[in-house]
Amino acid sequence: MTFNHEPLNQKSPKDGPIERCFLRVKNENRIALMPFLMAGDPDLKTSSEIILRLQDEGADLLEIGIPYSDPLADGPVIQASAERALRSGTTPSAVFEMLNNLRGKLSIPFVLFTYSNPLLSRGFESFCTKAADIGAAGLVVPDLPLEEAERLSPVASSNGLDLVLLVAPTTPQERMIKIASVSRGFTYLVSVTGVTGERSVLDERVQSLVKELHNVSDLPVAVGFGISGAQQISQVRSWGAEGAIVGSALIKRISESPSGSESDVAGKFCKELHLATV
């Protein structure tokens, strides 16, 4: 099955591709599916194939990681993925080139997941300009302090990018309100305290956090860090979240698949997840 998606428009942050995607999904009475994958694992050519296959099998948005040597927010599965990508020679510039080569083929929005060190090394303006040039719709920077995020957000916005911020179960309400006011596109709700990784059961507190975020912001809420399959997607949908982010479970399947079958394995899993979004 091939899904139809609207073309992207990177230069309208107030009515950008992420906002339009969530609106489309809402009109279809389901939750948005956002797979995460690490660019360059096992190599950039395979990543390109996986990205397009995920699009074909029902992904609504994509979160694409730029590998970094010290990924503090990531659990062992994604850390190992970043290490494999770095060993294959993947650099931020190579990731940008890969994604630029997908222009015209990739029609769903994607956000770049990067740590603050590579971002600061390149500079806010330079990084955002390049991200916009390759068609990115937004940025996720998990270790960026809120004060720096407040500085980055207008730079990103001026380039048509949504800066997506994270809220954790331990985030105080006052800070949650500040984060929600700076975040654009959607708010990324971390479902667990700790690093990324599969969980068999999600914390019931996520339900109240979704409600709290809806009380302080009109942005959609996407839940990540711990969603391992269709059951958790159905669960967060019942809790009122508008999006579900699946990373470690997908990357684990890709890493365990025979060479050459990575995109088939990823596509099959994505199709299963998509069925749970309704």
MIFI-628517 format. One record per residue (C-alpha): residue number from 1; z, x, y. Coordinates in steps of 0.25 Angstrom, whole numbers, plus 5000, padded with zeros to 4 digits. Layout:
R    k     z     x     y
R  NUM     Z     X     Y
...
//
This chain:
R    k     z     x     y
R    1  5000  5000  5000
R    2  4997  5005  5014
R    3  5005  5000  5026
R    4  4999  4997  5039
R    5  5006  5004  5051
R    6  5003  5003  5066
R    7  4998  5016  5073
R    8  5008  5025  5080
R    9  5009  5026  5095
R   10  5018  5038  5098
R   11  5018  5036  5113
R   12  5026  5023  5115
R   13  5041  5025  5112
R   14  5045  5012  5116
R   15  5035  5005  5107
R   16  5033  5017  5097
R   17  5029  5017  5083
R   18  5043  5017  5078
R   19  5047  5004  5085
R   20  5034  4998  5081
R   21  5036  5002  5066
R   22  5050  4995  5066
R   23  5045  4983  5073
R   24  5034  4982  5062
R   25  5044  4983  5051
R   26  5053  4973  5057
R   27  5042  4963  5058
R   28  5039  4966  5043
R   29  5054  4962  5041
R   30  5058  4975  5034
R   31  5064  4989  5037
R   32  5056  5001  5041
R   33  5055  5012  5030
R   34  5055  5026  5036
R   35  5054  5037  5025
R   36  5058  5052  5029
R   37  5051  5064  5024
R   38  5052  5079  5027
R   39  5039  5084  5032
R   40  5034  5096  5023
R   41  5042  5092  5010
R   42  5035  5097  5001
R   43  5024  5100  5011
R   44  5017  5094  5023
R   45  5005  5089  5016
R   46  5014  5081  5006
R   47  5022  5076  5018
R   48  5009  5071  5024
R   49  5006  5064  5011
R   50  5020  5058  5010
R   51  5020  5053  5024
R   52  5007  5045  5023
R   53  5011  5040  5009
R   54  5025  5035  5015
R   55  5017  5027  5026
R   56  5008  5021  5015
R   57  5020  5016  5007
R   58  5027  5009  5018
R   59  5035  5019  5027
R   60  5036  5013  5041
R   61  5040  5026  5048
R   62  5043  5040  5043
R   63  5053  5050  5046
R   64  5047  5064  5045
R   65  5056  5076  5044
R   66  5053  5090  5050
R   67  5060  5100  5040
R   68  5072  5108  5046
R   69  5080  5119  5040
R   70  5094  5113  5043
R   71  5093  5097  5042
R   72  5107  5094  5044
R   73  5105  5078  5043
R   74  5098  5079  5030
R   75  5103  5078  5016
R   76  5099  5087  5004
R   77  5086  5080  5001
R   78  5080  5081  5015
R   79  5085  5095  5017
R   80  5078  5099  5004
R   81  5066  5092  5009
R   82  5066  5100  5023
R   83  5068  5113  5015
R   84  5056  5110  5007
R   85  5048  5107  5019
R   86  5052  5120  5026
R   87  5049  5128  5014
R   88  5035  5122  5014
R   89  5033  5127  5028
R   90  5035  5114  5036
R   91  5038  5116  5051
R   92  5039  5106  5062
R   93  5025  5109  5067
R   94  5020  5107  5053
R   95  5026  5094  5052
R   96  5020  5090  5065
R   97  5006  5094  5061
R   98  5008  5087  5048
R   99  5011  5074  5055
R  100  5000  5076  5065
R  101  4990  5077  5054
R  102  4995  5063  5049
R  103  4991  5056  5062
R  104  4982  5045  5060
R  105  4987  5043  5045
R  106  5002  5041  5048
R  107  5004  5028  5055
R  108  5019  5025  5053
R  109  5029  5031  5063
R  110  5036  5044  5060
R  111  5048  5051  5065
R  112  5051  5065  5064
R  113  5064  5070  5059
R  114  5068  5083  5064
R  115  5081  5091  5067
R  116  5084  5095  5082
R  117  5082  5110  5080
R  118  5067  5109  5077
R  119  5066  5098  5089
R  120  5074  5107  5099
R  121  5066  5119  5094
R  122  5053  5113  5098
R  123  5059  5105  5110
R  124  5060  5090  5112
R  125  5047  5088  5120
R  126  5039  5097  5111
R  127  5044  5091  5098
R  128  5042  5077  5103
R  129  5028  5079  5109
R  130  5024  5085  5096
R  131  5031  5074  5088
R  132  5023  5064  5096
R  133  5010  5071  5095
R  134  5011  5070  5079
R  135  5014  5055  5080
R  136  5029  5055  5077
R  137  5036  5042  5082
R  138  5050  5048  5083
R  139  5060  5059  5080
R  140  5073  5059  5072
R  141  5082  5071  5075
R  142  5095  5070  5067
R  143  5103  5081  5072
R  144  5099  5079  5087
R  145  5112  5076  5095
R  146  5112  5063  5103
R  147  5112  5071  5116
R  148  5099  5078  5112
R  149  5093  5065  5107
R  150  5095  5059  5121
R  151  5087  5070  5126
R  152  5076  5070  5116
R  153  5074  5055  5116
R  154  5066  5054  5129
R  155  5058  5066  5125
R  156  5054  5059  5112
R  157  5052  5046  5119
R  158  5042  5052  5129
R  159  5034  5057  5117
R  160  5034  5043  5111
R  161  5044  5047  5100
R  162  5057  5040  5096
R  163  5069  5048  5094
R  164  5077  5042  5083
R  165  5092  5045  5082
R  166  5101  5044  5071
R  167  5114  5036  5069
R  168  5124  5039  5058
R  169  5135  5031  5052
R  170  5145  5040  5060
R  171  5139  5038  5073
R  172  5149  5031  5083
R  173  5144  5019  5090
R  174  5143  5024  5104
R  175  5134  5036  5099
R  176  5126  5026  5091
R  177  5123  5018  5103
R  178  5118  5031  5110
R  179  5110  5035  5098
R  180  5103  5021  5098
R  181  5100  5022  5113
R  182  5093  5035  5111
R  183  5086  5033  5098
R  184  5072  5027  5098
R  185  5063  5021  5087
R  186  5075  5018  5078
R  187  5089  5022  5075
R  188  5091  5031  5063
R  189  5103  5026  5056
R  190  5109  5036  5046
R  191  5115  5028  5035
R  192  5125  5039  5030
R  193  5134  5049  5035
R  194  5128  5063  5032
R  195  5114  5068  5028
R  196  5102  5061  5023
R  197  5100  5058  5008
R  198  5099  5046  4999
R  199  5111  5037  4997
R  200  5112  5026  4986
R  201  5120  5017  4995
R  202  5120  5016  5010
R  203  5133  5015  5019
R  204  5135  5000  5022
R  205  5139  5005  5036
R  206  5124  5007  5039
R  207  5123  4992  5041
R  208  5133  4991  5052
R  209  5126  5004  5058
R  210  5113  4997  5058
R  211  5119  4985  5065
R  212  5126  4994  5076
R  213  5113  5001  5079
R  214  5106  4988  5081
R  215  5117  4984  5090
R  216  5115  4996  5099
R  217  5100  4997  5098
R  218  5087  4990  5096
R  219  5081  5001  5088
R  220  5078  4999  5073
R  221  5088  5006  5064
R  222  5083  5015  5052
R  223  5093  5019  5042
R  224  5091  5033  5035
R  225  5099  5044  5028
R  226  5102  5038  5014
R  227  5091  5028  5011
R  228  5087  5031  4997
R  229  5078  5019  4993
R  230  5074  5004  4994
R  231  5088  4999  4992
R  232  5094  5006  5004
R  233  5082  5002  5013
R  234  5085  4987  5009
R  235  5099  4990  5012
R  236  5097  4995  5026
R  237  5087  4984  5029
R  238  5098  4974  5026
R  239  5107  4981  5035
R  240  5097  4979  5047
R  241  5091  4992  5048
R  242  5076  4993  5052
R  243  5072  5006  5045
R  244  5076  5014  5033
R  245  5074  5029  5032
R  246  5072  5036  5018
R  247  5072  5051  5017
R  248  5079  5058  5006
R  249  5075  5048  4995
R  250  5061  5050  4999
R  251  5061  5065  5000
R  252  5069  5066  4987
R  253  5057  5058  4980
R  254  5047  5067  4987
R  255  5054  5080  4983
R  256  5055  5076  4968
R  257  5041  5071  4967
R  258  5030  5080  4960
R  259  5021  5088  4969
R  260  5010  5080  4974
R  261  5017  5066  4972
R  262  5026  5066  4984
R  263  5018  5056  4992
R  264  5017  5047  4980
R  265  5032  5047  4978
R  266  5035  5046  4992
R  267  5026  5034  4993
R  268  5031  5027  4981
R  269  5046  5028  4987
R  270  5041  5023  5001
R  271  5035  5011  4995
R  272  5048  5008  4987
R  273  5056  5009  5000
R  274  5046  5001  5008
R  275  5048  4989  4999
R  276  5063  4989  5003
R  277  5060  4988  5017
R  278  5057  4973  5017
//
